[in-house]
């Protein structure tokens, strides 16, 4: 029995001129003059009519096992931005032409977003966004999320130098992640420091908490008091940039950090004992850098064969040298009322030493998982930049 389902996915104008069945493949003539092909089995599985169900909502009833390898289309009609397919068993599927055009051809589908790399030159590129606008206006929030997508970092200005403002602004980007350090962590220099952030010592740029199986995604640093002039300059490094430097200059060492597990740990006696083994540089299926996990202060004694251990140490040493080079560091003296938001699985943060006797330095820190931030970006992109909503974003330190 034939039905008249709603089109699967979105319908736009007419990027497809014609389609025809060729057995296991469906030939696609695109309006731009190119041709492509789709797997017939893929096309049947992509149906999202009421009977087959919706993958986006999770109310999906058709499974891959339900679509036989020999499935064939009886007829294919293309008209007004919509493709209607009648299958051999009588089932009818409708698709948006733009959706199918995006998948036609080898290696096609949603584009992979290409991050914009930076070094000490970030100042001219850094997105700065007013607190009042971000907390009240969705479009302003979207532009700040786009900056985080592009550069992995953004600055919020005019934020009240009050403790309650930290959660107020951070919660706009996604649910705040509570850890063993609490929902919001106050970084104040003190003589009985529990973590390095509570000391006045210089810190090499690093990612936070690499000893967790899933490190924090995005970090908010809210400046309450900074003691400007007494030191404590923030040092920010684009981990993707230094990874590409390694790939180009020392490919053998780059390869070590992409394939050899490195162990990080953290223990507070009687309270927590974290330990995780992971790649320092994560790559996606195309070989692009998708995440960084590195903190020299949390490196456990490494495990490797006698023939490999020196290579692992040299790879870590070379990465550290690149991180510490001023040419790769953006330096900024945080002022009260500023918030730095950054991708903790891309951007490494550190600071210069400061004199705690001259002024109190007080930052408030909280974390949001990266999927929450990316979800907020995609949701708002549907409203303000629909063409950007489907791109595959770099997914972080996932291995």
C-alpha positions, 0 to 999 in steps of 0.5 A, a space after each residue: 500500500 502506497 503512502 504519502 510521507 513527509 520528506 526526510 530531512 530539509 527541503 530547499 530549492 532544487 540542487 538535483 536535476 534528475 536521479 535514476 536507479 542503477 541497481 546497487 547505486 542511484 545516479 544523481 545529476 546535480 544542478 551545478 553540472 556535476 554528477 554523483 552516486 548514492 548507495 541504494 541501500 543507504 538511500 532506503 535506510 535514510 527514509 524518515 517517514 512516520 513508519 520508518 521513524 526519525 533518527 534525530 529524535 531517537 524515535 527510529 523504527 527502521 534498522 540497518 538489518 531491515 534493509 536488504 542488500 538487494 533493495 531496489 527503487 521502482 521509480 524516482 521522481 524529482 520535482 521542486 526540491 523534493 525527491 520521491 522514491 517508490 521501492 520494490 515493496 511499495 514503500 514510498 520515501 520522500 527526501 529533500 533535494 539539498 540533503 541528497 545533494 550533500 551526500 552524493 559523490 565519494 567523500 561527500 556529506 556534511 562538511 568538516 569544519 576547519 578551525 582557524 589557527 593562531 599564535 601570538 597574533 590572537 589579539 587581532 582575531 579574539 572575539 570580544 562580547 559584552 556580558 549584557 548582550 550575551 546573557 540577554 540576546 540569543 544572536 549575541 550568544 550565537 556570535 560568541 559561540 561561533 568565535 569559540 568554534 573558530 578559534 577555541 577562545 573568546 572574551 566576555 567583557 563588562 561582567 560584574 566582578 561578583 561571584 554570582 555572575 560566574 554561573 549566570 553567564 556560564 549557564 548560557 553556554 550549557 549545563 555546568 559540569 560539577 567535578 570533585 572540585 565543585 561546581 565553581 572553583 575559586 582560584 585564590 593564591 594561598 600558602 596551603 595550596 591544594 592545586 597549582 592554581 592556588 600558588 603564585 608560581 608560573 605555570 606552563 600552558 596546559 589543558 586542565 584535568 587530562 587525568 580524567 577519562 573525559 576532561 572538561 570541555 570548555 572552561 570559564 575564567 572569571 576575573 574577580 581580582 587580578 592584582 594587575 602589575 604584580 604579574 600573573 599574565 595569562 598565557 594562551 596557546 592554540 594546541 592545534 597550531 603547535 600540533 601542526 608545527 610538530 607534524 611539519 617539523 618533526 613528523 616522527 615525534 608527532 606520530 608518537 603523540 598520536 599513537 602512543 598512550 600517555 598516562 596522567 594522574 592526580 591523587 589527593 590522599 583519601 579523597 580522589 585518585 584519577 588516572 587516565 591513559 590517552 593520546 596527547 594529540 587526537 586525530 579524526 578519521 581524516 587525520 585532522 587534529 581534533 583534540 589535545 590533552 597535555 599537562 606537564 604537571 600531571 604526567 605519571 611515570 610513563 610505561 613503554 618498552 626500552 626502545 620506545 621510552 626515550 622517543 616518548 619523552 623526546 616527543 613530550 619535550 618537543 611539545 613542551 618547547 613549542 608550548 613555551 615559545 613566546 611566538 606561540 603564546 598569546 599573552 593577556 593581563 586579565 582585568 576584573 570584569 573579564 571572562 576568558 572562555 576557551 576550549 580545554 581540549 584545544 587551547 592550553 592556558 598558563 600564566 606568569 608568576 606573580 607576587 601574592 604580597 602585592 595584591 590578591 588574585 582571585 579567579 572563578 572557574 567552571 566547566 561545561 562539557 563540549 557537547 553542550 557548547 556545540 549543541 548550543 551552537 548548532 541550535 542557534 545556528 538553525 536560527 541565525 546561520 542555517 548553512 553552518 548547523 550541519 558541519 562536523 565540528 572537531 570533537 576533542 581529546 576523544 582517545 
